[in-house]
Amino acid sequence: MKKFGEQIYTPEVEDKLAISKRENHTPRIEAPKEVKAGEVFAVRIYIQGHPNTVQHSFRWIELYFYETGRDFNPIFVARAELTPEIAEQEASFKLKLNKSGVLYALAYCNLHGLWENRVEINIV
């Protein structure tokens, strides 16, 4: 039996998949690389070029933060529920961080499972 983490398509696992599946399933993250401590900034997560039908679509996007130096990680930040054909396959959140770390985006495709991407955020 596989561990749950082995069920998630990460950038490392994705290398074994067809490039077309990687490109239209991996959540993209738009966020600054550096922000000032305690300053509000925007994060946009979106899926590009993927069908958005009842039969095949992303149903939700979640955002987590792995804070450097914290004993228990990751921190759940937010979740956006997506309705096929009505909601666009993207979500925007506003964050305020005091420590550097890594943002993780998880997105669930009803046919192809759970996909992850991540970016580092440095606090200056």
FENFENUR-V535123 format. One record per helix or strand of 3 or more residues. SS is the DSSP state (H for helix, E for strand). FROM is the first residue (numbers start at 1). TO is the last residue. If there is no record, write none. Layout:
<<SS;FROM;TO> <SS;FROM;TO>>
This chain:
<<H;4;7> <H;11;14> <H;19;23> <E;28;30> <E;40;46> <E;58;67> <E;75;81> <E;90;96> <E;101;109> <E;113;123>>
